[in-house]
Amino acid sequence: MEVKIGVQHAPREIVFESKQSPEEVESAVSAALADGGSNVLNLEDEHGRKILVPADRVAYVEIAEHSGRKVGFGTI
């Protein structure tokens, strides 16, 4: 699954592939952004690396199914 995180005052978004389910990512985002929640959005990519983003800097989070890379020409 592909996750994109927009960060305030950053020119590029964070894009990574994750083995976490969409529900797990959504609950982690909700917990980080909720009042009284953690101050950091903590996610993990498909290689086990941690992605930590300050919750007050998160502009948006996009969760999408992985779309394979298209190579070559499309069918006519």
Secondary structure, DSSP 8 states (H G I E B T S, - for coil): -EEEEEETT-SS-EEEE-SS-HHHHHHHHHHHHSTTS-SEEEEE-TTS-EEEEEGGGEEEEEEE-------S----
